[in-house]
Amino acid sequence: MGDMTKTEAGTGTGRRVSEARERLLRTAGQLFYAEGIHTVGVDRLVAESKVTNATFYRHFRSKEDLAVAYIAGVDQAIRTQIGSLTAADMPADAILRGIGASLVEQIRSPGYRGCAFLNAAAEFPDPDHPVHRAVVQHRAWFLQTITALFAQITADQAEHAGRHFVMLRDGAMSAGYLGDPVLAGETLLRGIEGLLRMHTARGLDERGASAPGQAPALTTVSDIECSPPGA
């Protein structure tokens, strides 16, 4: 703590203060996710982060300010993860499957406690609260990103497919915490496959209908299994 005190007093470069902020964010991320934002007080955050109260309030005006930064950190992690998939020059359906596989991995991980965004929104139901707004902004970006991927397959009803995907995600993340995470993951992947089949079929119909001299093709999508075996 001696080095931290020097930096806080203005005799250092500020690097350790930045390290203190990162410790606060890491600690907040662990505690907020595991126990809830309202449950964890500033005194505990300060103690477990091994910083002073002065350091806390230098970086965050309040615990709610820290909560917004926590949500922003989770948001950025997801943006980076999806960005790595899109940067790999994969087809849109492979990216959507990759997102699904990542969700399943998260649902089945130790300490899983549901969706951090849905949990935070439940704790801050006021739509004008900064935490709630941060959640809504993330979900708007996620829906837009998923919809754009479906539009790469076919623009026809891409918005519908995007909303369907997000609802599958929300349901699986809740079911994985409240019920069997293995079954929830399997159901999510089957649901995504069924959604991709239907959406791909729309694209085939659209291309068939636009071909000169051809009647619109009638495509039947069968064997869409959206539940685990034996369910």
matplotlib code that plots the C-alpha trace (Angstrom):
import matplotlib.pyplot as plt

x = [0.0, 3.0, 3.6, -0.1, -0.1, 2.8, 1.0, -2.3, -0.3, 0.9, 4.5, 4.2, 3.4, -0.3, 0.4, -0.5, -3.7, -4.6, -3.8, -6.0, -8.9, -8.4, -8.5, -11.7, -13.2, -12.1, -13.4, -16.7, -17.1, -16.7, -18.9, -21.6, -22.1, -22.0, -24.0, -25.8, -24.9, -27.2, -25.8, -22.2, -21.2, -18.4, -16.6, -16.3, -15.3, -12.5, -11.3, -11.2, -9.6, -7.0, -7.4, -8.4, -11.7, -10.0, -8.8, -12.3, -13.9, -11.1, -12.1, -15.8, -18.2, -20.4, -21.0, -23.6, -20.9, -18.8, -21.7, -22.0, -18.3, -18.8, -21.6, -19.5, -16.6, -18.9, -20.2, -16.7, -15.7, -18.6, -17.9, -14.3, -15.3, -17.7, -15.2, -12.7, -15.2, -16.1, -12.4, -11.7, -13.6, -16.1, -19.5, -22.4, -24.0, -20.7, -20.4, -23.9, -23.1, -19.8, -21.8, -24.1, -21.2, -19.7, -23.0, -23.2, -19.6, -20.6, -23.8, -21.9, -19.0, -18.5, -20.0, -22.5, -25.3, -27.3, -27.0, -25.1, -27.2, -30.6, -29.5, -28.5, -31.7, -33.7, -31.8, -32.3, -35.8, -36.0, -35.5, -33.8, -31.2, -27.6, -27.2, -30.5, -29.6, -26.2, -28.0, -30.4, -27.6, -25.8, -28.8, -29.6, -26.1, -26.3, -29.6, -28.3, -25.2, -27.1, -29.7, -26.9, -25.4, -28.8, -29.1, -25.9, -27.6, -30.8, -32.4, -35.8, -37.1, -33.6, -35.0, -37.4, -34.6, -32.4, -35.1, -35.7, -32.0, -31.9, -35.0, -33.4, -30.3, -32.2, -34.2, -31.2, -29.2, -32.0, -32.8, -29.1, -29.0, -32.4, -32.4, -30.0, -27.2, -26.5, -30.0, -30.3, -27.2, -28.4, -31.7, -30.1, -27.9, -30.8, -32.9, -30.2, -29.8, -33.6, -33.6, -30.7, -32.4, -35.6, -33.8, -31.5, -34.7, -36.1, -33.0, -33.3, -37.0, -36.1, -33.4, -35.7, -38.5, -36.2, -34.8, -36.3, -38.8, -39.1, -42.0, -41.3, -39.9, -41.8, -39.4, -40.5, -38.3, -38.7, -37.0, -36.4, -35.6, -35.6, -35.5, -32.9, -33.3, -35.9, -37.5]
y = [0.0, 2.3, 2.6, 3.2, 6.0, 7.7, 7.6, 8.9, 11.8, 12.8, 11.7, 8.8, 8.6, 7.5, 4.0, 2.4, 4.4, 2.9, -0.6, 0.3, 1.1, -2.2, -4.1, -2.3, -3.3, -6.9, -7.1, -5.4, -7.8, -10.8, -9.6, -7.9, -11.0, -13.5, -11.6, -8.7, -5.1, -3.9, -6.5, -5.4, -2.2, 0.3, -0.7, -4.3, -3.3, -1.1, -3.8, -6.6, -4.4, -3.3, 0.4, 3.4, 5.2, 8.1, 6.0, 4.6, 8.0, 9.3, 6.9, 6.4, 9.0, 6.3, 2.6, 3.0, 4.7, 1.6, -0.6, 1.2, 0.6, -3.1, -3.4, -1.5, -4.0, -7.0, -5.3, -4.7, -8.3, -9.6, -7.1, -8.2, -11.9, -11.4, -9.1, -11.9, -14.2, -11.6, -10.8, -14.5, -14.1, -16.8, -17.1, -15.5, -18.9, -20.1, -16.9, -17.3, -20.9, -19.7, -17.2, -20.0, -22.3, -19.5, -19.0, -22.8, -22.7, -19.8, -21.5, -24.6, -22.8, -23.0, -20.1, -19.3, -17.1, -16.1, -13.2, -10.2, -7.8, -9.3, -9.5, -5.8, -4.7, -6.6, -4.7, -1.3, -1.4, 2.4, 2.9, 6.3, 4.8, 4.8, 1.1, 0.2, 2.4, 0.7, -2.7, -1.5, 0.0, -3.3, -5.3, -2.9, -3.4, -7.2, -7.4, -5.1, -7.3, -10.6, -9.1, -8.0, -11.5, -13.0, -10.3, -11.6, -14.9, -13.2, -9.9, -11.4, -11.3, -10.8, -8.6, -11.4, -13.9, -11.6, -11.1, -14.8, -15.5, -13.0, -14.6, -18.0, -16.6, -15.0, -18.1, -20.4, -18.2, -18.1, -21.8, -22.6, -20.9, -22.0, -25.5, -28.0, -26.1, -29.1, -29.4, -25.6, -25.5, -28.4, -26.7, -23.4, -25.1, -27.0, -23.8, -21.9, -24.7, -24.7, -20.9, -21.1, -23.7, -21.7, -18.5, -20.1, -21.6, -18.1, -17.1, -20.0, -19.2, -15.6, -16.5, -19.0, -16.5, -13.9, -16.2, -15.3, -17.8, -19.8, -20.1, -19.4, -22.5, -24.1, -25.2, -27.3, -27.2, -30.4, -32.1, -28.9, -30.1, -27.4, -29.6, -32.1, -35.9, -37.5, -34.3]
z = [0.0, 0.4, -3.3, -3.9, -1.3, -3.1, -6.4, -4.9, -3.3, -6.7, -6.4, -8.9, -12.6, -12.2, -13.4, -10.1, -9.8, -13.2, -11.7, -8.8, -11.2, -12.9, -9.6, -8.7, -12.0, -11.6, -8.1, -9.0, -11.9, -9.8, -6.9, -8.9, -11.1, -8.3, -5.6, -7.3, -7.6, -4.7, -2.3, -2.5, -0.7, -1.4, 1.8, 0.6, -2.9, -1.4, 1.0, -1.5, -4.2, -1.6, -2.4, -0.3, -0.3, -1.9, -4.8, -5.3, -5.5, -7.6, -10.3, -9.7, -8.4, -6.9, -6.8, -9.6, -11.7, -11.1, -12.1, -15.4, -16.0, -15.1, -17.7, -20.2, -19.6, -20.2, -23.3, -24.7, -24.0, -26.1, -28.9, -29.0, -29.1, -31.9, -33.7, -33.7, -35.4, -38.1, -38.6, -39.4, -42.7, -41.8, -43.5, -41.6, -40.6, -39.2, -37.1, -35.7, -34.8, -33.2, -31.1, -30.1, -29.1, -27.0, -25.2, -24.5, -23.1, -20.8, -19.7, -18.7, -17.0, -13.2, -11.3, -14.0, -12.7, -15.8, -18.1, -16.5, -18.6, -17.6, -14.0, -14.0, -15.7, -13.0, -10.3, -12.1, -13.6, -14.1, -17.9, -17.2, -14.8, -16.3, -15.6, -17.3, -20.3, -20.6, -20.7, -23.4, -25.5, -25.4, -26.4, -29.2, -30.5, -30.1, -32.0, -34.8, -35.1, -35.2, -37.7, -40.0, -40.0, -41.0, -43.6, -45.2, -45.7, -47.0, -46.4, -46.3, -42.7, -41.3, -38.5, -37.5, -37.5, -35.4, -32.8, -32.7, -32.1, -29.3, -27.6, -27.9, -26.3, -23.4, -22.8, -22.8, -20.5, -18.0, -18.3, -17.9, -14.6, -13.2, -14.7, -16.4, -18.2, -20.4, -21.7, -22.0, -24.2, -26.4, -26.9, -27.8, -30.5, -31.9, -32.0, -33.8, -36.4, -37.0, -37.3, -39.8, -41.9, -42.2, -42.9, -45.5, -47.1, -47.4, -49.3, -51.7, -52.3, -53.0, -55.5, -57.2, -57.5, -59.0, -61.7, -65.1, -66.5, -63.3, -61.0, -57.3, -55.7, -52.8, -50.1, -47.2, -44.1, -42.1, -39.1, -37.2, -33.7, -31.1, -28.0, -26.7, -27.5, -25.3, -24.2]

ax = plt.figure().add_subplot(projection="3d")
ax.plot(x, y, z, "-o")
ax.set_aspect("equal")
plt.show()
